[in-house]
Amino acid sequence: MKNLVRVLLLGGFLLCLTPNLALAADPGDSNSTCNISVTVNTILEWADNFTDITLTAISAQADTPDANETQTIYTNCNFEIDADTSTTAQLSSATDTLVTKYQLADDGDGSADTGATAAAEAASGIASWTDYNSFLSTALAVTHVDTDGAVDITLSVQASNPAGEVADAGSYSAIQTLTASWTSD
């Protein structure tokens, strides 16, 4: 009995020293929520300028060197691409010009991926080599597909001598400007 009294007194003494242990209870979790929102505006922008294109040298009358570069357009809308058809887009030197032709390609299909449909590609003639002054005379319509916010555009250029002659020797240059313009969301 003495031992029981001692244990009870010791237990009571310990409870007096640490009352929080006897009274502590888990209050549970406490949550706080925050509603977050952001607006994404209509976006239509080239990732960068195309890398410069340098064609191989023309060494014979029948040579037709061509090359291409690819650039990305970030978009969440439908748009169209047209091209500069001025003499700025024609390969020229200080004394002469070359026959300058262009093509365009995209990596989408306008259905499963952002890009031009086959009908839009046919209407704009992008798959055929086209003289600089009529290149994309019908703009290329590009259809945005939800969750695909980018399309790669490949610009190809071809140079050749005029029919039945050769151009003056020298360095030739041109600047082609492609413009992407919003058509709808």
SVG drawing of the C-alpha trace seen along z (x, -y; Angstrom):
<svg xmlns="http://www.w3.org/2000/svg" viewBox="-11 -49 44 51">
<polyline fill="none" stroke="black" stroke-width="0.4" points="0.0,0.0 2.9,-2.3 4.2,-1.7 0.9,-2.6 0.7,-5.8 4.3,-6.7 3.5,-6.0 0.3,-8.1 2.2,-11.0 5.0,-10.8 2.5,-10.7 0.6,-13.7 3.9,-15.6 4.9,-14.9 1.5,-16.1 1.9,-19.4 5.3,-19.9 4.0,-19.3 0.3,-20.2 0.4,-20.7 1.0,-17.0 -2.1,-16.1 -4.2,-18.8 -2.6,-18.7 -4.8,-17.5 -4.2,-17.6 -6.5,-20.4 -6.3,-19.0 -5.1,-20.6 -6.1,-24.1 -6.3,-25.1 -6.4,-28.4 -7.2,-28.7 -6.2,-31.3 -7.9,-31.7 -5.3,-32.4 -6.0,-33.7 -4.1,-35.1 -5.0,-36.1 -3.1,-35.0 -3.6,-37.5 -3.6,-36.6 0.0,-35.9 1.5,-35.9 5.3,-36.3 8.4,-35.0 10.9,-33.3 13.6,-35.2 14.8,-36.2 15.8,-33.4 19.4,-32.5 21.1,-34.0 21.1,-31.7 24.2,-31.4 23.8,-29.6 26.6,-27.7 28.3,-29.5 26.9,-29.5 29.7,-28.1 27.8,-27.2 24.8,-28.6 22.5,-25.8 23.4,-25.9 20.4,-26.4 21.6,-26.3 19.0,-26.3 19.0,-26.3 16.6,-26.8 16.3,-27.9 13.6,-27.3 12.1,-29.6 9.3,-29.2 6.2,-31.2 4.6,-31.1 0.8,-31.5 -2.5,-30.9 -4.6,-32.3 -5.2,-31.8 -3.0,-33.9 -1.7,-34.2 1.8,-34.7 2.7,-36.9 6.0,-37.8 7.9,-40.8 7.5,-40.8 9.5,-43.9 13.0,-44.0 14.4,-43.8 13.6,-40.1 15.5,-39.6 19.1,-38.5 21.0,-41.4 24.5,-42.9 25.5,-46.4 25.2,-45.6 22.9,-42.6 20.1,-40.4 19.6,-36.6 16.4,-34.7 15.3,-34.4 12.6,-31.9 11.1,-30.9 9.2,-28.1 7.7,-27.8 6.8,-24.8 5.3,-24.4 5.4,-21.5 1.6,-21.3 -1.5,-20.2 -4.1,-22.7 -6.1,-19.8 -4.1,-17.8 -1.3,-20.4 -1.0,-24.1 -0.2,-24.7 -1.6,-25.2 -4.2,-22.8 -3.4,-21.1 -6.0,-23.3 -4.3,-26.5 -0.9,-25.2 -2.3,-24.6 -4.0,-28.0 -0.8,-29.8 1.5,-27.7 4.1,-27.3 5.3,-23.9 6.4,-25.2 9.4,-27.4 7.8,-30.8 9.5,-34.0 10.2,-36.5 7.7,-39.0 4.7,-36.6 5.8,-34.6 2.8,-34.2 0.7,-36.4 -2.1,-34.5 -1.1,-34.5 -0.7,-31.2 -3.5,-30.7 -2.3,-29.0 -4.9,-27.4 -4.1,-27.3 -4.9,-24.0 -5.5,-24.2 -2.6,-23.0 -0.2,-23.4 1.1,-27.0 4.0,-26.9 4.6,-26.2 7.9,-25.8 8.2,-27.7 10.8,-26.8 11.9,-29.4 13.7,-28.1 15.4,-30.2 16.8,-29.3 19.1,-31.3 19.8,-30.8 21.1,-32.7 18.6,-34.3 17.6,-32.0 20.1,-31.9 22.8,-33.9 24.9,-34.3 24.8,-37.0 27.7,-39.3 30.4,-37.9 30.1,-39.1 28.3,-38.9 24.5,-39.0 22.2,-39.5 18.5,-39.9 16.3,-40.3 13.1,-38.4 10.6,-39.5 7.8,-37.2 4.9,-38.8 2.6,-36.9 -0.8,-38.7 -3.6,-37.8 -6.8,-36.6 -8.9,-35.3 -8.8,-33.7"/>
</svg>
